[in-house]
Amino acid sequence: MTTTTTTTRNRPVRRRTIVLAALAIYLGVAILFVVALSVSLAPSGGGGAVFGARVAIVELEGTIVDVDDLVRELKSHRDNPLVKAVVLRINSPGGVVGPTQELHAAVLRLREARKPVVASLGAVAASGGYYVAVAADKIYANPGTLTGSIGVIFQLPNLDGLMKKVGVEYVTVKAGQYKDIGNISRTMTPEERRVLQALLDDVHAQFISAVATGRKLDRAQVLGFADGRIVSGAQAKDLHMVDALGGLEEAVDGAATLAGLPKSPTVVGPRKKLSIMDLLRNQLDLRGWTSVAPGLSLLRTPLYLMD
């Protein structure tokens, strides 16, 4: 009886010991996770604190078509009190007008929230890529960066001769004189060309206004280089299209300075979205094929701010 009683009394003690050991292990794992996260978020040679002010890097890569994820990412940094500034790393030849303007507006909202934004131009930041950049407080470019290309383009094939040759008749029933404007089965009329030209001129004027406002330049000064030409980063510096020559590291330090942080700040890296197409492009080297067209129908070709 004595042995049984002693064993029964020891059971609660063992349970408590097991629970305490489990809690200790859990806390140890949590501490290790926090330390590992701190190291992964910190730049090389730039401290390791998870908590505290930091600079976030957001990447704009490739053709600008679907920007929902990027807009959400910018909003999350806008709402995060620990993020004091944002560096927008741009490697893009441009894209569709509407999404480009959405990104431009999202960057302006960040600045309205008193968070400095610095654009860092990579290999190419032309047309729509530059449109987004001018929303930033400051722009850095490498001397050999391809940028500029301030213009709008709308291209459609004319398959009239081919269809007649193969005996294909394209029938269109419409209500509205210009409802089938851009019909690929016939030659465009002078009236249709005037309508489209007026549309492109309007969007081009919006682009010019965005550059003049963002870069604090006279409109006449912008008109001097807003003819669709591509310029190098060094040429862009001379034209006051960018503020300074430098890479991502200089842009991060510049953002820290604007936010009142020391140089080599703690950095939050860009979000990475892994997809099957990304894997295929990397493994099979399909980048040249998949970046030619963003998967849009020829019959509904949008306006492009694109090199």
C-alpha positions in Angstrom: 0.0 0.0 0.0 2.8 2.4 0.8 4.5 1.8 -2.6 1.3 2.4 -4.5 0.6 5.6 -2.6 4.1 6.9 -3.3 3.8 6.1 -7.0 0.4 7.9 -7.2 1.8 11.0 -5.5 4.8 11.1 -7.9 2.6 11.1 -11.1 1.6 14.8 -10.8 5.2 15.8 -10.2 6.3 13.9 -13.3 3.5 15.6 -15.4 4.6 19.0 -14.2 8.1 18.2 -15.0 7.2 17.1 -18.5 5.0 20.2 -19.1 7.8 22.5 -17.9 10.3 20.7 -20.1 8.0 21.1 -23.1 7.6 24.8 -22.4 11.3 25.3 -22.0 11.9 23.5 -25.4 9.1 25.6 -27.0 10.6 28.9 -25.7 14.1 27.8 -26.8 12.8 27.1 -30.3 11.0 30.4 -30.4 14.1 32.3 -29.3 16.2 30.5 -32.0 13.5 31.4 -34.6 13.6 35.1 -33.6 17.4 35.1 -33.8 17.4 33.4 -37.2 14.8 35.8 -38.5 16.8 38.7 -37.2 19.9 37.6 -39.0 18.0 36.9 -42.3 16.3 40.4 -42.2 19.5 42.2 -41.5 21.9 43.4 -44.2 25.5 42.2 -44.2 27.3 44.2 -41.6 24.1 46.0 -40.6 23.0 44.8 -37.2 20.6 42.0 -36.4 17.6 43.5 -34.5 14.2 42.3 -35.6 12.5 45.1 -33.6 13.2 48.6 -34.6 13.2 50.9 -37.6 14.1 49.4 -40.9 14.1 50.1 -44.7 12.0 47.8 -46.9 12.9 46.8 -50.4 10.2 46.2 -53.0 11.0 44.7 -56.4 9.2 45.6 -59.7 10.3 43.0 -62.2 9.3 42.5 -65.8 6.3 43.8 -67.8 3.8 45.8 -65.8 0.5 44.0 -66.2 -0.9 42.7 -62.9 0.2 44.8 -60.0 -2.3 43.7 -57.3 0.4 41.9 -55.2 2.8 44.8 -55.5 0.1 47.4 -54.4 -0.7 45.2 -51.4 3.0 44.9 -50.5 3.4 48.6 -50.6 0.3 49.1 -48.5 1.6 46.6 -45.9 4.8 48.7 -45.6 2.7 51.8 -45.4 0.8 50.4 -42.4 3.8 48.9 -40.7 5.2 51.3 -38.1 8.6 49.7 -38.1 9.2 50.4 -41.8 10.5 54.0 -42.0 11.4 54.1 -45.7 11.0 52.0 -48.9 13.4 51.3 -51.8 11.6 50.4 -55.0 14.0 48.3 -57.1 12.9 48.6 -60.7 13.9 46.2 -63.6 11.1 46.8 -66.1 10.7 47.9 -69.7 7.2 49.2 -68.9 3.8 47.8 -69.5 0.1 48.6 -69.6 -1.0 52.1 -68.8 -3.6 51.5 -66.1 -1.6 49.2 -63.9 1.4 51.5 -64.2 -0.6 54.4 -63.0 -1.9 52.2 -60.1 1.7 51.6 -58.9 2.5 55.3 -59.4 -0.4 56.2 -57.1 0.5 53.5 -54.5 4.0 55.0 -54.2 2.5 58.5 -53.7 0.3 57.1 -50.9 3.4 55.9 -49.2 4.9 59.3 -49.3 1.7 60.9 -48.1 2.1 58.6 -45.0 5.4 60.3 -44.4 7.5 57.3 -45.5 10.3 58.3 -48.0 10.5 56.2 -51.2 13.7 55.9 -53.2 13.7 54.3 -56.7 16.7 52.2 -57.6 16.8 51.6 -61.4 18.5 48.4 -62.4 19.3 47.1 -65.9 16.2 48.6 -67.5 13.7 51.1 -66.1 12.1 52.5 -69.2 8.7 53.9 -70.2 6.2 52.6 -67.6 9.2 51.6 -65.3 10.3 55.2 -65.3 6.7 56.4 -64.9 6.6 54.5 -61.6 10.0 55.8 -60.6 9.1 59.5 -60.8 6.6 59.0 -58.0 9.6 58.5 -55.6 11.3 61.1 -53.5 14.7 60.3 -55.1 15.9 58.2 -58.0 19.2 56.3 -58.3 20.4 54.8 -61.5 23.5 53.0 -62.7 25.5 54.9 -65.4 24.5 52.2 -67.9 20.9 51.8 -66.9 18.5 52.1 -69.8 15.7 54.5 -68.9 13.5 57.2 -70.4 11.4 56.1 -73.3 8.6 58.5 -72.3 5.9 57.7 -74.9 2.9 55.5 -75.6 2.5 52.9 -78.2 -0.5 51.0 -79.7 0.2 48.3 -82.3 -2.1 46.1 -84.3 -1.5 43.8 -87.2 -3.3 44.3 -90.5 -4.2 40.9 -91.9 -6.5 42.1 -94.7 -4.1 41.0 -97.5 -3.5 37.6 -95.9 -7.2 36.9 -95.3 -8.0 37.6 -98.9 -5.2 35.4 -100.1 -6.4 32.4 -98.1 -10.0 33.1 -98.7 -11.1 34.1 -95.2 -13.9 36.6 -94.8 -14.1 38.4 -91.5 -17.7 39.5 -90.7 -18.3 42.3 -88.2 -21.7 43.4 -86.8 -21.5 46.4 -84.7 -23.6 49.2 -83.1 -21.4 52.3 -82.8 -19.1 53.8 -85.5 -15.9 53.0 -83.7 -16.8 49.8 -81.9 -14.5 47.7 -84.0 -11.7 50.2 -84.1 -8.4 48.3 -84.6 -10.1 45.5 -86.5 -7.2 43.4 -87.8 -9.1 42.2 -90.9 -9.2 45.6 -92.7 -7.2 48.8 -93.1 -7.7 51.4 -90.5 -9.7 54.5 -91.7 -8.3 58.0 -91.3 -11.1 58.8 -88.8 -10.2 55.8 -86.7 -6.5 56.8 -86.8 -7.4 60.3 -85.6 -9.4 58.9 -82.7 -6.5 56.6 -81.6 -4.0 59.4 -82.0 -6.0 61.7 -79.8 -6.1 58.9 -77.2 -2.4 58.3 -77.3 -1.7 62.0 -77.2 -3.8 62.3 -74.0 -2.0 59.5 -72.2 1.3 60.9 -73.4 0.4 64.2 -71.8 -0.5 62.4 -68.6 3.0 60.8 -68.6 4.7 64.1 -69.2 2.7 65.7 -66.4 3.7 62.9 -64.0 7.4 63.4 -64.9 7.2 67.2 -64.6 5.5 67.0 -61.2 7.6 64.1 -59.8 11.0 65.6 -61.0 10.0 69.2 -60.3 10.8 70.2 -63.8 9.1 72.7 -66.2 6.8 71.0 -68.6 8.8 72.6 -71.5 12.0 71.0 -70.1 10.3 67.6 -70.0 9.1 68.0 -73.6 12.7 68.2 -74.7 13.3 64.5 -73.9 9.8 63.1 -73.8 9.9 61.9 -77.4 10.2 58.2 -76.7 14.0 58.1 -76.7 16.0 55.8 -74.5 18.8 57.3 -72.4 21.5 55.9 -70.2 21.6 56.5 -66.5 24.5 59.0 -67.0 22.5 60.9 -69.6 19.4 60.8 -67.4 21.5 62.4 -64.6 22.5 65.3 -66.9 18.8 65.7 -67.9 17.7 65.8 -64.2 15.6 62.6 -64.9 17.4 60.9 -61.9 19.1 62.4 -58.8 22.2 60.3 -58.4 24.3 57.5 -59.9 24.5 54.4 -57.8 23.2 50.9 -57.2 20.9 49.3 -54.7 23.3 49.8 -51.8 23.5 53.5 -52.4 19.7 53.7 -52.7 19.2 51.9 -49.4 21.6 54.3 -47.7 19.8 57.2 -49.3 16.4 56.0 -48.1 17.8 55.7 -44.6 19.1 59.2 -44.7 15.7 60.6 -45.8 14.1 58.7 -42.9 16.6 59.9 -40.3 18.2 56.5 -39.9 21.9 55.6 -39.9 23.5 54.2 -43.0 23.5 50.4 -43.5 20.1 50.1 -41.8 18.2 47.0 -41.0 16.6 45.9 -44.3 13.4 44.0 -45.0 13.9 42.0 -48.2 11.4 41.8 -51.0 8.6 39.3 -51.0 9.3 36.3 -53.2 6.4 34.5 -55.0 7.5 31.1 -56.3 5.5 29.8 -59.3 5.8 26.9 -61.7 6.3 29.4 -64.6 9.3 31.0 -62.8 10.8 27.5 -62.3 10.3 26.7 -66.0 11.8 30.0 -67.1 14.9 29.5 -64.9 15.4 25.8 -65.8 14.6 25.9 -69.5 15.8 29.4 -70.2 12.4 30.5 -71.5 12.7 34.1 -70.4 13.1 35.4 -73.9 9.9 33.6 -75.0 7.7 34.4 -72.0 8.6 38.1 -71.8 7.8 39.0 -75.4 4.1 39.3 -74.7 2.2 39.3 -71.4 -0.4 36.9 -72.6 -2.9 39.4 -73.9 -5.3 38.9 -76.8 -4.3 40.5 -80.0 -8.0 41.5 -80.4 -7.9 43.5 -77.2 -4.4 45.0 -77.3 -4.1 47.7 -74.6 -2.1 50.9 -74.7 1.5 50.3 -73.7 4.0 52.4 -71.9 6.8 50.1 -73.0 10.2 50.1 -74.6 
